[in-house]
Amino acid sequence: MTARHAGLLLPLFSASSSSSWGIGELPDAAVLGEWLEAAGLDRLMLLPLGTVPDGETSPYSAASAMAIDPIYIAIAEMEDFTRAGGAATLSLELREHLDAAVGAPAVSYAHVRRVKAAALDLAFGCFVEHDWTRHTGRAAAFASYVAREAWWLDDYALFQACAAEWPGVSWRQWPEPIRDRHPEALSAAWTHFERRILREQYAQWIADEQWQEAREALAARGITVVGDLQFVVALESADVWARADEYLLDVSVGAPPDAFSAEGQNWKLPGYRWDEVGRSYGGAGSGE
């Protein structure tokens, strides 16, 4: 007889706890596990956690299929943030953003992103000063993570650094050598944006640590995490920039008219070029 399971489906941003900064955070999944266990549930299904571009809120408009949006990091639980002085070191303006985020009836993305980005900068500066430049054990752990995840993290971190250099500008309008990924231009950009890139890698390392800790806590309660698929990424994403030949850049994925939308839906997401995807990954096209 097949075992039956029951659980909860929700976006993490809706699972905020009393300690959250205006949005559900990665450790909140573990807190939610206490309620799930008490209710006799053993499955937790979350919507995608990928980084979304500024101005976007849909978890499906991701800037990477692999990265975790730093907005989900629990800043207050970061060792480096505490060592840097914690919330007391935030400016009055940032504390006002934090108060507005925590007090908002729904997720106020502008306030949350503003205060968390600044707090992460503070924590990162502390990490660089006390660990990275001194080659400590934590620095070694971070370097190991960066090396292990380089297959996607390198492109993501460089993309985010370039996006910060040219805010609001599509990667298709970046300087041609960067847009078209000329090796010498990428090498020069890597050197020029070294600190920005390191900061993006650091944020992903912290997010990964908090996510793995949350999953282990849930597993200890017998709860399995099920993730909704990131079936495609945003046009303005590291994935599309890095593999532009595998996407249809002049079409937009959506859904036809149905009971939920009489006019259909335009998700503003690129389609796949299945012939190129098949060749890249060893197949002969969409049928393999």
Protein Blocks (a to p, Z undefined) as FASTA:
>chain_A
ZZddddddddfklmccfkbghiacfklmmmmmmmmmmnopabdcdddfbdcdehiabfkl
ccbfkbccfklpcfklpmklmmnnpjmlpcfklmmmmmmmmmpmbdcfklmmmmmmmmmm
mmmmmmmmmmmmnopaklmmmmmmmmmmmmmmmmmmmmmmmmmmmghiafklgcfklmno
paklmmmmmmmmmmmmmmmmmmmmmmmmmmmmmmmmmmmnopacdddddfbccfbbfklm
mmmmlpcfkbccdddddfklmnbpaehpacddfklmmmmnopabjkZZ
